[in-house]
């Protein structure tokens, strides 16, 4: 549901946030839900501010109960450092808001209960988003780190798998808390559903993210002018899709094709590998490229 537009960015309310409002209204604590909404909104504005500072364009932000998902134009996955800074902006915003609330509390300004609630939820939201699970901020930082060594596709898959595992553990814990509290404590169960739902959405977009990454890889050398080279050795029987999985951000790759006789059959740039994969398909074996080059 579209909520409002700020600086050209559309903010949308996820169905889980609506569910949270209904639950809090049922228990007569809707005011708390509105405060949580404002905290999440400011959390996402922290991401937006840093992303805009890096020259990134944000199409929309989807607000969820414990954070949100910013959809950017371009391919931030190919810039691990930028992705790390943008992701870290959310928890840092919560840390600043918690400090501001504590400062007002010490100065005796404002209602003690609401300030305490404001501080508590900022701390909880900030810590929760540091969990290494997608699409939380900690998961994005983890993906950025892993992508430097594993490539974007494998790093995203591993981050999503960890998120689903954490969601399953929290679902079991939340179910136990829900039954033991007589149906009153549903917060952990809602969080687990949010994680599983969000991870499933990210899992479905892994290939799209990967193809965007490969498209940008062809432009990196010309944009940077100079890049460090990373060599990849592969048997001539290997498929192109298995080769490109090893392409990492911020490096230009040279693929050395090795035959059964352990001799070098050819060396290809990553641009040649990507072009051949787009033209002939991801299942194409390297031996066809090596034979063609001869």
Secondary structure, 3 states (H helix, E strand, C coil): CEEEEECCEEEEECHHHHHHHHHHHHCCCHHHHHHHHHHHHHHHHHHHHHHHHCCCEEEEEEEECCEEEEEEECCHHHCHHHHHHHHHHHHHHHHHHHHHHHHHHHCCCCCHHHHHHHHHHHHHHHHHCCCCCCCCHHHHHHHHHHHHHHCHHHHHHHHHHHHHHHHHHHHHHHHHHHHHCCCCCCHHHHHHHHHHHHHHHHHHCHHHHHHHHHHHHHHHHHHHCCCCEEEEEEECCCEHHHHHCCCCCCCEEEEEEECCCCCEEEEEEHHHHHHHHHHHCCCCEHHHHHHHHC
